[in-house]
Amino acid sequence: MKNQLIVRDPEILSGIPVFKGTRVPVKNLVDYLEAGDSLEEFLDDFPTVQKEKVVKFLNLSIKYYLAHDYESAA
């Protein structure tokens, strides 16, 4: 994929998924949101992550979830 948002590289944090171009695990974003923190709080704490990437990731995640949720209901 040309414009990857998330990468897994054994040389970066032992291969856990991170936002491309950073060492910030995607799980950090999920943890922040689950704790009730805002997107802005996450971005303030992890300035190497671009807001556009996070928004695109969240939108794709929602689309993926909805597609699979509908498939399992059928």
PQR file of N, CA, C, O and H, with PARSE charges and radii, in Angstrom:
ATOM      1  N   MET A   1       0.861  -1.173   0.000 -0.4000 1.5000
ATOM      2  CA  MET A   1       0.000   0.000   0.000 -0.0000 2.0000
ATOM      3  C   MET A   1       0.902   1.229   0.000  0.5500 1.7000
ATOM      4  O   MET A   1       1.828   1.322   0.806 -0.5500 1.4000
ATOM      5  N   LYS A   2       0.640   2.154  -0.884 -0.4000 1.5000
ATOM      6  CA  LYS A   2       1.497   3.319  -1.065 -0.0000 2.0000
ATOM      7  C   LYS A   2       1.422   4.298   0.104  0.5500 1.7000
ATOM      8  O   LYS A   2       2.462   4.747   0.586 -0.5500 1.4000
ATOM      9  H   LYS A   2      -0.112   2.078  -1.539  0.4000 1.0000
ATOM     10  N   ASN A   3       0.250   4.632   0.562 -0.4000 1.5000
ATOM     11  CA  ASN A   3       0.072   5.614   1.631 -0.0000 2.0000
ATOM     12  C   ASN A   3      -0.322   4.938   2.934  0.5500 1.7000
ATOM     13  O   ASN A   3      -1.374   5.236   3.500 -0.5500 1.4000
ATOM     14  H   ASN A   3      -0.595   4.267   0.170  0.4000 1.0000
ATOM     15  N   GLN A   4       0.504   4.043   3.401 -0.4000 1.5000
ATOM     16  CA  GLN A   4       0.200   3.325   4.634 -0.0000 2.0000
ATOM     17  C   GLN A   4       0.051   4.286   5.804  0.5500 1.7000
ATOM     18  O   GLN A   4       0.778   5.272   5.920 -0.5500 1.4000
ATOM     19  H   GLN A   4       1.359   3.800   2.941  0.4000 1.0000
ATOM     20  N   LEU A   5      -0.885   3.982   6.643 -0.4000 1.5000
ATOM     21  CA  LEU A   5      -1.075   4.743   7.878 -0.0000 2.0000
ATOM     22  C   LEU A   5      -0.380   4.049   9.038  0.5500 1.7000
ATOM     23  O   LEU A   5       0.141   4.693   9.948 -0.5500 1.4000
ATOM     24  H   LEU A   5      -1.476   3.181   6.548  0.4000 1.0000
ATOM     25  N   ILE A   6      -0.383   2.736   8.987 -0.4000 1.5000
ATOM     26  CA  ILE A   6       0.138   1.904  10.064 -0.0000 2.0000
ATOM     27  C   ILE A   6       1.201   0.981   9.480  0.5500 1.7000
ATOM     28  O   ILE A   6       1.036   0.446   8.383 -0.5500 1.4000
ATOM     29  H   ILE A   6      -0.807   2.213   8.248  0.4000 1.0000
ATOM     30  N   VAL A   7       2.290   0.798  10.216 -0.4000 1.5000
ATOM     31  CA  VAL A   7       3.332  -0.130   9.770 -0.0000 2.0000
ATOM     32  C   VAL A   7       3.695  -1.081  10.897  0.5500 1.7000
ATOM     33  O   VAL A   7       3.540  -0.775  12.080 -0.5500 1.4000
ATOM     34  H   VAL A   7       2.424   1.232  11.107  0.4000 1.0000
ATOM     35  N   ARG A   8       4.183  -2.243  10.489 -0.4000 1.5000
ATOM     36  CA  ARG A   8       4.724  -3.232  11.425 -0.0000 2.0000
ATOM     37  C   ARG A   8       6.114  -3.569  10.929  0.5500 1.7000
ATOM     38  O   ARG A   8       6.285  -4.082   9.823 -0.5500 1.4000
ATOM     39  H   ARG A   8       4.308  -2.492   9.529  0.4000 1.0000
ATOM     40  N   ASP A   9       7.099  -3.278  11.750 -0.4000 1.5000
ATOM     41  CA  ASP A   9       8.491  -3.512  11.389 -0.0000 2.0000
ATOM     42  C   ASP A   9       9.184  -4.120  12.602  0.5500 1.7000
ATOM     43  O   ASP A   9       9.157  -3.540  13.687 -0.5500 1.4000
ATOM     44  H   ASP A   9       6.960  -2.862  12.648  0.4000 1.0000
ATOM     45  N   PRO A  10       9.803  -5.281  12.426 -0.5600 1.5000
ATOM     46  CA  PRO A  10      10.460  -5.910  13.566  0.2800 2.0000
ATOM     47  C   PRO A  10      11.530  -5.020  14.212  0.5500 1.7000
ATOM     48  O   PRO A  10      11.893  -5.220  15.371 -0.5500 1.4000
ATOM     49  N   GLU A  11      12.025  -4.052  13.463 -0.4000 1.5000
ATOM     50  CA  GLU A  11      13.047  -3.142  13.984 -0.0000 2.0000
ATOM     51  C   GLU A  11      12.447  -1.984  14.789  0.5500 1.7000
ATOM     52  O   GLU A  11      13.178  -1.248  15.453 -0.5500 1.4000
ATOM     53  H   GLU A  11      11.731  -3.891  12.521  0.4000 1.0000
ATOM     54  N   ILE A  12      11.133  -1.821  14.732 -0.4000 1.5000
ATOM     55  CA  ILE A  12      10.461  -0.735  15.460 -0.0000 2.0000
ATOM     56  C   ILE A  12       9.541  -1.359  16.507  0.5500 1.7000
ATOM     57  O   ILE A  12       8.532  -1.979  16.173 -0.5500 1.4000
ATOM     58  H   ILE A  12      10.539  -2.419  14.193  0.4000 1.0000
ATOM     59  N   LEU A  13       9.902  -1.186  17.769 -0.4000 1.5000
ATOM     60  CA  LEU A  13       9.099  -1.692  18.894 -0.0000 2.0000
ATOM     61  C   LEU A  13       8.704  -3.162  18.722  0.5500 1.7000
ATOM     62  O   LEU A  13       7.575  -3.556  19.015 -0.5500 1.4000
ATOM     63  H   LEU A  13      10.722  -0.682  18.040  0.4000 1.0000
ATOM     64  N   SER A  14       9.654  -3.953  18.244 -0.4000 1.5000
ATOM     65  CA  SER A  14       9.472  -5.406  18.079 -0.0000 2.0000
ATOM     66  C   SER A  14       8.310  -5.776  17.164  0.5500 1.7000
ATOM     67  O   SER A  14       7.750  -6.866  17.281 -0.5500 1.4000
ATOM     68  H   SER A  14      10.570  -3.632  18.005  0.4000 1.0000
ATOM     69  N   GLY A  15       7.947  -4.880  16.258 -0.4000 1.5000
ATOM     70  CA  GLY A  15       6.933  -5.199  15.259 -0.0000 2.0000
ATOM     71  C   GLY A  15       5.501  -4.882  15.632  0.5500 1.7000
ATOM     72  O   GLY A  15       4.583  -5.243  14.895 -0.5500 1.4000
ATOM     73  H   GLY A  15       8.402  -3.994  16.163  0.4000 1.0000
ATOM     74  N   ILE A  16       5.281  -4.210  16.770 -0.4000 1.5000
ATOM     75  CA  ILE A  16       3.896  -3.847  17.075 -0.0000 2.0000
ATOM     76  C   ILE A  16       3.453  -2.739  16.118  0.5500 1.7000
ATOM     77  O   ILE A  16       4.284  -1.932  15.699 -0.5500 1.4000
ATOM     78  H   ILE A  16       6.026  -3.917  17.368  0.4000 1.0000
ATOM     79  N   PRO A  17       2.177  -2.679  15.766 -0.5600 1.5000
ATOM     80  CA  PRO A  17       1.702  -1.671  14.814  0.2800 2.0000
ATOM     81  C   PRO A  17       1.883  -0.248  15.357  0.5500 1.7000
ATOM     82  O   PRO A  17       1.467   0.073  16.470 -0.5500 1.4000
ATOM     83  N   VAL A  18       2.519   0.590  14.530 -0.4000 1.5000
ATOM     84  CA  VAL A  18       2.743   1.996  14.878 -0.0000 2.0000
ATOM     85  C   VAL A  18       2.260   2.878  13.730  0.5500 1.7000
ATOM     86  O   VAL A  18       2.123   2.421  12.595 -0.5500 1.4000
ATOM     87  H   VAL A  18       2.857   0.329  13.626  0.4000 1.0000
ATOM     88  N   PHE A  19       2.007   4.141  14.041 -0.4000 1.5000
ATOM     89  CA  PHE A  19       1.695   5.096  12.982 -0.0000 2.0000
ATOM     90  C   PHE A  19       2.948   5.298  12.140  0.5500 1.7000
ATOM     91  O   PHE A  19       4.033   5.518  12.678 -0.5500 1.4000
ATOM     92  H   PHE A  19       2.119   4.512  14.963  0.4000 1.0000
ATOM     93  N   LYS A  20       2.802   5.226  10.835 -0.4000 1.5000
ATOM     94  CA  LYS A  20       3.935   5.319   9.924 -0.0000 2.0000
ATOM     95  C   LYS A  20       4.737   6.588  10.191  0.5500 1.7000
ATOM     96  O   LYS A  20       4.181   7.672  10.363 -0.5500 1.4000
ATOM     97  H   LYS A  20       1.921   5.047  10.397  0.4000 1.0000
ATOM     98  N   GLY A  21       6.056   6.426  10.219 -0.4000 1.5000
ATOM     99  CA  GLY A  21       6.950   7.553  10.427 -0.0000 2.0000
ATOM    100  C   GLY A  21       7.141   7.926  11.885  0.5500 1.7000
ATOM    101  O   GLY A  21       7.783   8.929  12.199 -0.5500 1.4000
ATOM    102  H   GLY A  21       6.508   5.545  10.079  0.4000 1.0000
ATOM    103  N   THR A  22       6.574   7.105  12.787 -0.4000 1.5000
ATOM    104  CA  THR A  22       6.686   7.372  14.225 -0.0000 2.0000
ATOM    105  C   THR A  22       7.044   6.077  14.946  0.5500 1.7000
ATOM    106  O   THR A  22       7.162   5.014  14.337 -0.5500 1.4000
ATOM    107  H   THR A  22       6.053   6.291  12.533  0.4000 1.0000
ATOM    108  N   ARG A  23       7.210   6.195  16.230 -0.4000 1.5000
ATOM    109  CA  ARG A  23       7.357   5.029  17.097 -0.0000 2.0000
ATOM    110  C   ARG A  23       6.170   4.975  18.063  0.5500 1.7000
ATOM    111  O   ARG A  23       6.283   4.456  19.174 -0.5500 1.4000
ATOM    112  H   ARG A  23       7.115   7.059  16.725  0.4000 1.0000
ATOM    113  N   VAL A  24       5.045   5.513  17.628 -0.4000 1.5000
ATOM    114  CA  VAL A  24       3.849   5.593  18.472 -0.0000 2.0000
ATOM    115  C   VAL A  24       2.913   4.432  18.133  0.5500 1.7000
ATOM    116  O   VAL A  24       2.378   4.368  17.027 -0.5500 1.4000
ATOM    117  H   VAL A  24       4.953   5.934  16.726  0.4000 1.0000
ATOM    118  N   PRO A  25       2.718   3.518  19.082 -0.5600 1.5000
ATOM    119  CA  PRO A  25       1.818   2.396  18.830  0.2800 2.0000
ATOM    120  C   PRO A  25       0.370   2.852  18.626  0.5500 1.7000
ATOM    121  O   PRO A  25      -0.100   3.784  19.280 -0.5500 1.4000
ATOM    122  N   VAL A  26      -0.314   2.191  17.724 -0.4000 1.5000
ATOM    123  CA  VAL A  26      -1.727   2.460  17.476 -0.0000 2.0000
ATOM    124  C   VAL A  26      -2.527   2.193  18.752  0.5500 1.7000
ATOM    125  O   VAL A  26      -3.517   2.872  19.023 -0.5500 1.4000
ATOM    126  H   VAL A  26       0.067   1.434  17.192  0.4000 1.0000
ATOM    127  N   LYS A  27      -2.100   1.217  19.522 -0.4000 1.5000
ATOM    128  CA  LYS A  27      -2.793   0.895  20.778 -0.0000 2.0000
ATOM    129  C   LYS A  27      -2.827   2.094  21.719  0.5500 1.7000
ATOM    130  O   LYS A  27      -3.767   2.226  22.502 -0.5500 1.4000
ATOM    131  H   LYS A  27      -1.296   0.665  19.303  0.4000 1.0000
ATOM    132  N   ASN A  28      -1.842   2.956  21.662 -0.4000 1.5000
ATOM    133  CA  ASN A  28      -1.870   4.155  22.509 -0.0000 2.0000
ATOM    134  C   ASN A  28      -3.103   4.999  22.203  0.5500 1.7000
ATOM    135  O   ASN A  28      -3.757   5.502  23.115 -0.5500 1.4000
ATOM    136  H   ASN A  28      -1.079   2.848  21.026  0.4000 1.0000
ATOM    137  N   LEU A  29      -3.417   5.152  20.921 -0.4000 1.5000
ATOM    138  CA  LEU A  29      -4.607   5.911  20.534 -0.0000 2.0000
ATOM    139  C   LEU A  29      -5.859   5.237  21.088  0.5500 1.7000
ATOM    140  O   LEU A  29      -6.720   5.897  21.670 -0.5500 1.4000
ATOM    141  H   LEU A  29      -2.885   4.743  20.179  0.4000 1.0000
ATOM    142  N   VAL A  30      -5.955   3.939  20.908 -0.4000 1.5000
ATOM    143  CA  VAL A  30      -7.120   3.196  21.396 -0.0000 2.0000
ATOM    144  C   VAL A  30      -7.245   3.344  22.911  0.5500 1.7000
ATOM    145  O   VAL A  30      -8.341   3.553  23.429 -0.5500 1.4000
ATOM    146  H   VAL A  30      -5.255   3.402  20.436  0.4000 1.0000
ATOM    147  N   ASP A  31      -6.135   3.235  23.609 -0.4000 1.5000
ATOM    148  CA  ASP A  31      -6.157   3.375  25.071 -0.0000 2.0000
ATOM    149  C   ASP A  31      -6.638   4.762  25.486  0.5500 1.7000
ATOM    150  O   ASP A  31      -7.433   4.889  26.417 -0.5500 1.4000
ATOM    151  H   ASP A  31      -5.244   3.065  23.188  0.4000 1.0000
ATOM    152  N   TYR A  32      -6.164   5.792  24.806 -0.4000 1.5000
ATOM    153  CA  TYR A  32      -6.597   7.160  25.119 -0.0000 2.0000
ATOM    154  C   TYR A  32      -8.101   7.300  24.929  0.5500 1.7000
ATOM    155  O   TYR A  32      -8.800   7.819  25.799 -0.5500 1.4000
ATOM    156  H   TYR A  32      -5.518   5.688  24.050  0.4000 1.0000
ATOM    157  N   LEU A  33      -8.593   6.837  23.789 -0.4000 1.5000
ATOM    158  CA  LEU A  33     -10.018   6.992  23.493 -0.0000 2.0000
ATOM    159  C   LEU A  33     -10.876   6.172  24.455  0.5500 1.7000
ATOM    160  O   LEU A  33     -11.927   6.635  24.896 -0.5500 1.4000
ATOM    161  H   LEU A  33      -8.025   6.415  23.082  0.4000 1.0000
ATOM    162  N   GLU A  34     -10.435   4.963  24.779 -0.4000 1.5000
ATOM    163  CA  GLU A  34     -11.182   4.138  25.735 -0.0000 2.0000
ATOM    164  C   GLU A  34     -11.237   4.787  27.116  0.5500 1.7000
ATOM    165  O   GLU A  34     -12.209   4.611  27.851 -0.5500 1.4000
ATOM    166  H   GLU A  34      -9.581   4.587  24.421  0.4000 1.0000
ATOM    167  N   ALA A  35     -10.194   5.536  27.463 -0.4000 1.5000
ATOM    168  CA  ALA A  35     -10.141   6.202  28.771 -0.0000 2.0000
ATOM    169  C   ALA A  35     -10.957   7.492  28.793  0.5500 1.7000
ATOM    170  O   ALA A  35     -11.089   8.134  29.835 -0.5500 1.4000
ATOM    171  H   ALA A  35      -9.405   5.678  26.866  0.4000 1.0000
ATOM    172  N   GLY A  36     -11.504   7.868  27.630 -0.4000 1.5000
ATOM    173  CA  GLY A  36     -12.314   9.082  27.561 -0.0000 2.0000
ATOM    174  C   GLY A  36     -11.524  10.330  27.226  0.5500 1.7000
ATOM    175  O   GLY A  36     -12.059  11.438  27.269 -0.5500 1.4000
ATOM    176  H   GLY A  36     -11.397   7.347  26.783  0.4000 1.0000
ATOM    177  N   ASP A  37     -10.249  10.157  26.891 -0.4000 1.5000
ATOM    178  CA  ASP A  37      -9.437  11.307  26.487 -0.0000 2.0000
ATOM    179  C   ASP A  37      -9.808  11.731  25.077  0.5500 1.7000
ATOM    180  O   ASP A  37     -10.288  10.924  24.280 -0.5500 1.4000
ATOM    181  H   ASP A  37      -9.814   9.257  26.855  0.4000 1.0000
ATOM    182  N   SER A  38      -9.586  12.985  24.780 -0.4000 1.5000
ATOM    183  CA  SER A  38      -9.925  13.508  23.455 -0.0000 2.0000
ATOM    184  C   SER A  38      -8.802  13.226  22.461  0.5500 1.7000
ATOM    185  O   SER A  38      -7.668  12.928  22.836 -0.5500 1.4000
ATOM    186  H   SER A  38      -9.196  13.641  25.427  0.4000 1.0000
ATOM    187  N   LEU A  39      -9.151  13.327  21.208 -0.4000 1.5000
ATOM    188  CA  LEU A  39      -8.164  13.194  20.146 -0.0000 2.0000
ATOM    189  C   LEU A  39      -7.084  14.258  20.304  0.5500 1.7000
ATOM    190  O   LEU A  39      -5.904  13.985  20.088 -0.5500 1.4000
ATOM    191  H   LEU A  39     -10.072  13.569  20.904  0.4000 1.0000
ATOM    192  N   GLU A  40      -7.484  15.456  20.677 -0.4000 1.5000
ATOM    193  CA  GLU A  40      -6.518  16.546  20.863 -0.0000 2.0000
ATOM    194  C   GLU A  40      -5.526  16.229  21.980  0.5500 1.7000
ATOM    195  O   GLU A  40      -4.345  16.558  21.872 -0.5500 1.4000
ATOM    196  H   GLU A  40      -8.443  15.677  20.853  0.4000 1.0000
ATOM    197  N   GLU A  41      -5.998  15.592  23.052 -0.4000 1.5000
ATOM    198  CA  GLU A  41      -5.086  15.208  24.138 -0.0000 2.0000
ATOM    199  C   GLU A  41      -4.053  14.201  23.635  0.5500 1.7000
ATOM    200  O   GLU A  41      -2.869  14.300  23.955 -0.5500 1.4000
ATOM    201  H   GLU A  41      -6.957  15.324  23.140  0.4000 1.0000
ATOM    202  N   PHE A  42      -4.512  13.238  22.849 -0.4000 1.5000
ATOM    203  CA  PHE A  42      -3.594  12.259  22.274 -0.0000 2.0000
ATOM    204  C   PHE A  42      -2.559  12.954  21.398  0.5500 1.7000
ATOM    205  O   PHE A  42      -1.362  12.695  21.518 -0.5500 1.4000
ATOM    206  H   PHE A  42      -5.474  13.158  22.589  0.4000 1.0000
ATOM    207  N   LEU A  43      -3.019  13.832  20.523 -0.4000 1.5000
ATOM    208  CA  LEU A  43      -2.105  14.519  19.609 -0.0000 2.0000
ATOM    209  C   LEU A  43      -1.130  15.425  20.354  0.5500 1.7000
ATOM    210  O   LEU A  43       0.025  15.556  19.949 -0.5500 1.4000
ATOM    211  H   LEU A  43      -3.991  14.043  20.425  0.4000 1.0000
ATOM    212  N   ASP A  44      -1.579  16.045  21.429 -0.4000 1.5000
ATOM    213  CA  ASP A  44      -0.681  16.874  22.245 -0.0000 2.0000
ATOM    214  C   ASP A  44       0.418  16.030  22.882  0.5500 1.7000
ATOM    215  O   ASP A  44       1.568  16.458  22.972 -0.5500 1.4000
ATOM    216  H   ASP A  44      -2.517  15.939  21.758  0.4000 1.0000
ATOM    217  N   ASP A  45       0.053  14.825  23.323 -0.4000 1.5000
ATOM    218  CA  ASP A  45       1.020  13.954  23.981 -0.0000 2.0000
ATOM    219  C   ASP A  45       1.936  13.223  22.998  0.5500 1.7000
ATOM    220  O   ASP A  45       3.021  12.776  23.370 -0.5500 1.4000
ATOM    221  H   ASP A  45      -0.882  14.477  23.250  0.4000 1.0000
ATOM    222  N   PHE A  46       1.495  13.105  21.747 -0.4000 1.5000
ATOM    223  CA  PHE A  46       2.281  12.415  20.722 -0.0000 2.0000
ATOM    224  C   PHE A  46       2.372  13.299  19.475  0.5500 1.7000
ATOM    225  O   PHE A  46       1.725  13.018  18.466 -0.5500 1.4000
ATOM    226  H   PHE A  46       0.614  13.469  21.445  0.4000 1.0000
ATOM    227  N   PRO A  47       3.171  14.360  19.545 -0.5600 1.5000
ATOM    228  CA  PRO A  47       3.214  15.341  18.453  0.2800 2.0000
ATOM    229  C   PRO A  47       3.778  14.815  17.134  0.5500 1.7000
ATOM    230  O   PRO A  47       3.643  15.477  16.106 -0.5500 1.4000
ATOM    231  N   THR A  48       4.404  13.645  17.144 -0.4000 1.5000
ATOM    232  CA  THR A  48       4.915  13.099  15.883 -0.0000 2.0000
ATOM    233  C   THR A  48       3.814  12.474  15.034  0.5500 1.7000
ATOM    234  O   THR A  48       4.017  12.194  13.853 -0.5500 1.4000
ATOM    235  H   THR A  48       4.513  13.107  17.980  0.4000 1.0000
ATOM    236  N   VAL A  49       2.649  12.257  15.637 -0.4000 1.5000
ATOM    237  CA  VAL A  49       1.522  11.671  14.894 -0.0000 2.0000
ATOM    238  C   VAL A  49       0.701  12.802  14.284  0.5500 1.7000
ATOM    239  O   VAL A  49       0.289  13.731  14.979 -0.5500 1.4000
ATOM    240  H   VAL A  49       2.484  12.485  16.596  0.4000 1.0000
ATOM    241  N   GLN A  50       0.469  12.711  12.982 -0.4000 1.5000
ATOM    242  CA  GLN A  50      -0.308  13.739  12.283 -0.0000 2.0000
ATOM    243  C   GLN A  50      -1.804  13.488  12.467  0.5500 1.7000
ATOM    244  O   GLN A  50      -2.280  12.357  12.374 -0.5500 1.4000
ATOM    245  H   GLN A  50       0.804  11.956  12.417  0.4000 1.0000
ATOM    246  N   LYS A  51      -2.519  14.561  12.728 -0.4000 1.5000
ATOM    247  CA  LYS A  51      -3.967  14.466  12.943 -0.0000 2.0000
ATOM    248  C   LYS A  51      -4.659  13.813  11.748  0.5500 1.7000
ATOM    249  O   LYS A  51      -5.570  13.005  11.927 -0.5500 1.4000
ATOM    250  H   LYS A  51      -2.132  15.480  12.803  0.4000 1.0000
ATOM    251  N   GLU A  52      -4.236  14.152  10.545 -0.4000 1.5000
ATOM    252  CA  GLU A  52      -4.858  13.597   9.337 -0.0000 2.0000
ATOM    253  C   GLU A  52      -4.749  12.079   9.318  0.5500 1.7000
ATOM    254  O   GLU A  52      -5.686  11.391   8.910 -0.5500 1.4000
ATOM    255  H   GLU A  52      -3.496  14.808  10.400  0.4000 1.0000
ATOM    256  N   LYS A  53      -3.600  11.551   9.761 -0.4000 1.5000
ATOM    257  CA  LYS A  53      -3.427  10.095   9.784 -0.0000 2.0000
ATOM    258  C   LYS A  53      -4.365   9.451  10.799  0.5500 1.7000
ATOM    259  O   LYS A  53      -4.953   8.403  10.533 -0.5500 1.4000
ATOM    260  H   LYS A  53      -2.839  12.109  10.092  0.4000 1.0000
ATOM    261  N   VAL A  54      -4.501  10.079  11.956 -0.4000 1.5000
ATOM    262  CA  VAL A  54      -5.376   9.523  12.992 -0.0000 2.0000
ATOM    263  C   VAL A  54      -6.828   9.529  12.524  0.5500 1.7000
ATOM    264  O   VAL A  54      -7.540   8.539  12.690 -0.5500 1.4000
ATOM    265  H   VAL A  54      -4.023  10.931  12.172  0.4000 1.0000
ATOM    266  N   VAL A  55      -7.262  10.631  11.946 -0.4000 1.5000
ATOM    267  CA  VAL A  55      -8.645  10.736  11.471 -0.0000 2.0000
ATOM    268  C   VAL A  55      -8.906   9.702  10.376  0.5500 1.7000
ATOM    269  O   VAL A  55      -9.948   9.048  10.370 -0.5500 1.4000
ATOM    270  H   VAL A  55      -6.684  11.436  11.811  0.4000 1.0000
ATOM    271  N   LYS A  56      -7.969   9.559   9.466 -0.4000 1.5000
ATOM    272  CA  LYS A  56      -8.136   8.577   8.392 -0.0000 2.0000
ATOM    273  C   LYS A  56      -8.167   7.157   8.966  0.5500 1.7000
ATOM    274  O   LYS A  56      -8.973   6.328   8.542 -0.5500 1.4000
ATOM    275  H   LYS A  56      -7.122  10.091   9.472  0.4000 1.0000
ATOM    276  N   PHE A  57      -7.300   6.889   9.916 -0.4000 1.5000
ATOM    277  CA  PHE A  57      -7.287   5.578  10.566 -0.0000 2.0000
ATOM    278  C   PHE A  57      -8.624   5.290  11.248  0.5500 1.7000
ATOM    279  O   PHE A  57      -9.172   4.197  11.106 -0.5500 1.4000
ATOM    280  H   PHE A  57      -6.646   7.563  10.260  0.4000 1.0000
ATOM    281  N   LEU A  58      -9.142   6.258  11.981 -0.4000 1.5000
ATOM    282  CA  LEU A  58     -10.422   6.067  12.675 -0.0000 2.0000
ATOM    283  C   LEU A  58     -11.560   5.852  11.684  0.5500 1.7000
ATOM    284  O   LEU A  58     -12.413   4.991  11.899 -0.5500 1.4000
ATOM    285  H   LEU A  58      -8.697   7.146  12.097  0.4000 1.0000
ATOM    286  N   ASN A  59     -11.581   6.622  10.608 -0.4000 1.5000
ATOM    287  CA  ASN A  59     -12.624   6.451   9.589 -0.0000 2.0000
ATOM    288  C   ASN A  59     -12.552   5.073   8.943  0.5500 1.7000
ATOM    289  O   ASN A  59     -13.579   4.421   8.751 -0.5500 1.4000
ATOM    290  H   ASN A  59     -10.887   7.321  10.433  0.4000 1.0000
ATOM    291  N   LEU A  60     -11.348   4.628   8.609 -0.4000 1.5000
ATOM    292  CA  LEU A  60     -11.190   3.300   8.013 -0.0000 2.0000
ATOM    293  C   LEU A  60     -11.580   2.205   9.005  0.5500 1.7000
ATOM    294  O   LEU A  60     -12.173   1.197   8.621 -0.5500 1.4000
ATOM    295  H   LEU A  60     -10.514   5.157   8.764  0.4000 1.0000
ATOM    296  N   SER A  61     -11.248   2.403  10.261 -0.4000 1.5000
ATOM    297  CA  SER A  61     -11.601   1.424  11.295 -0.0000 2.0000
ATOM    298  C   SER A  61     -13.111   1.298  11.441  0.5500 1.7000
ATOM    299  O   SER A  61     -13.637   0.194  11.578 -0.5500 1.4000
ATOM    300  H   SER A  61     -10.766   3.222  10.573  0.4000 1.0000
ATOM    301  N   ILE A  62     -13.796   2.416  11.410 -0.4000 1.5000
ATOM    302  CA  ILE A  62     -15.259   2.403  11.511 -0.0000 2.0000
ATOM    303  C   ILE A  62     -15.862   1.684  10.312  0.5500 1.7000
ATOM    304  O   ILE A  62     -16.757   0.854  10.470 -0.5500 1.4000
ATOM    305  H   ILE A  62     -13.369   3.313  11.298  0.4000 1.0000
ATOM    306  N   LYS A  63     -15.377   1.998   9.114 -0.4000 1.5000
ATOM    307  CA  LYS A  63     -15.888   1.334   7.909 -0.0000 2.0000
ATOM    308  C   LYS A  63     -15.643  -0.168   7.973  0.5500 1.7000
ATOM    309  O   LYS A  63     -16.519  -0.961   7.626 -0.5500 1.4000
ATOM    310  H   LYS A  63     -14.650   2.673   8.986  0.4000 1.0000
ATOM    311  N   TYR A  64     -14.456  -0.555   8.415 -0.4000 1.5000
ATOM    312  CA  TYR A  64     -14.127  -1.974   8.534 -0.0000 2.0000
ATOM    313  C   TYR A  64     -15.059  -2.656   9.535  0.5500 1.7000
ATOM    314  O   TYR A  64     -15.602  -3.725   9.257 -0.5500 1.4000
ATOM    315  H   TYR A  64     -13.745   0.089   8.697  0.4000 1.0000
ATOM    316  N   TYR A  65     -15.237  -2.039  10.687 -0.4000 1.5000
ATOM    317  CA  TYR A  65     -16.110  -2.601  11.724 -0.0000 2.0000
ATOM    318  C   TYR A  65     -17.538  -2.755  11.206  0.5500 1.7000
ATOM    319  O   TYR A  65     -18.156  -3.807  11.373 -0.5500 1.4000
ATOM    320  H   TYR A  65     -14.796  -1.171  10.913  0.4000 1.0000
ATOM    321  N   LEU A  66     -18.051  -1.715  10.585 -0.4000 1.5000
ATOM    322  CA  LEU A  66     -19.427  -1.770  10.088 -0.0000 2.0000
ATOM    323  C   LEU A  66     -19.590  -2.844   9.024  0.5500 1.7000
ATOM    324  O   LEU A  66     -20.598  -3.551   9.011 -0.5500 1.4000
ATOM    325  H   LEU A  66     -17.549  -0.860  10.450  0.4000 1.0000
ATOM    326  N   ALA A  67     -18.620  -2.976   8.140 -0.4000 1.5000
ATOM    327  CA  ALA A  67     -18.696  -3.992   7.093 -0.0000 2.0000
ATOM    328  C   ALA A  67     -18.699  -5.391   7.708  0.5500 1.7000
ATOM    329  O   ALA A  67     -19.461  -6.256   7.276 -0.5500 1.4000
ATOM    330  H   ALA A  67     -17.802  -2.401   8.151  0.4000 1.0000
ATOM    331  N   HIS A  68     -17.863  -5.612   8.698 -0.4000 1.5000
ATOM    332  CA  HIS A  68     -17.796  -6.934   9.310 -0.0000 2.0000
ATOM    333  C   HIS A  68     -18.953  -7.187  10.263  0.5500 1.7000
ATOM    334  O   HIS A  68     -19.374  -8.330  10.441 -0.5500 1.4000
ATOM    335  H   HIS A  68     -17.244  -4.910   9.049  0.4000 1.0000
ATOM    336  N   ASP A  69     -19.459  -6.149  10.864 -0.4000 1.5000
ATOM    337  CA  ASP A  69     -20.616  -6.293  11.740 -0.0000 2.0000
ATOM    338  C   ASP A  69     -21.832  -6.718  10.924  0.5500 1.7000
ATOM    339  O   ASP A  69     -22.592  -7.590  11.346 -0.5500 1.4000
ATOM    340  H   ASP A  69     -19.117  -5.221  10.719  0.4000 1.0000
ATOM    341  N   TYR A  70     -22.018  -6.102   9.751 -0.4000 1.5000
ATOM    342  CA  TYR A  70     -23.142  -6.463   8.887 -0.0000 2.0000
ATOM    343  C   TYR A  70     -22.977  -7.879   8.351  0.5500 1.7000
ATOM    344  O   TYR A  70     -23.958  -8.612   8.227 -0.5500 1.4000
ATOM    345  H   TYR A  70     -21.400  -5.394   9.408  0.4000 1.0000
ATOM    346  N   GLU A  71     -21.749  -8.267   8.033 -0.4000 1.5000
ATOM    347  CA  GLU A  71     -21.513  -9.610   7.519 -0.0000 2.0000
ATOM    348  C   GLU A  71     -21.858 -10.660   8.571  0.5500 1.7000
ATOM    349  O   GLU A  71     -22.419 -11.706   8.246 -0.5500 1.4000
ATOM    350  H   GLU A  71     -20.952  -7.671   8.133  0.4000 1.0000
ATOM    351  N   SER A  72     -21.524 -10.386   9.823 -0.4000 1.5000
ATOM    352  CA  SER A  72     -21.798 -11.379  10.864 -0.0000 2.0000
ATOM    353  C   SER A  72     -23.286 -11.450  11.201  0.5500 1.7000
ATOM    354  O   SER A  72     -23.758 -12.464  11.716 -0.5500 1.4000
ATOM    355  H   SER A  72     -21.067  -9.537  10.087  0.4000 1.0000
ATOM    356  N   ALA A  73     -24.022 -10.388  10.916 -0.4000 1.5000
ATOM    357  CA  ALA A  73     -25.459 -10.374  11.193 -0.0000 2.0000
ATOM    358  C   ALA A  73     -26.247 -11.124  10.125  0.5500 1.7000
ATOM    359  O   ALA A  73     -27.379 -11.543  10.363 -0.5500 1.4000
ATOM    360  H   ALA A  73     -23.639  -9.564  10.498  0.4000 1.0000
ATOM    361  N   ALA A  74     -25.653 -11.291   8.958 -0.4000 1.5000
ATOM    362  CA  ALA A  74     -26.359 -11.926   7.840 -0.0000 2.0000
ATOM    363  C   ALA A  74     -26.425 -13.426   7.974  0.5500 1.7000
ATOM    364  O   ALA A  74     -26.987 -14.099   7.111 -0.5500 1.4000
ATOM    365  H   ALA A  74     -24.733 -10.950   8.765  0.4000 1.0000
TER
END
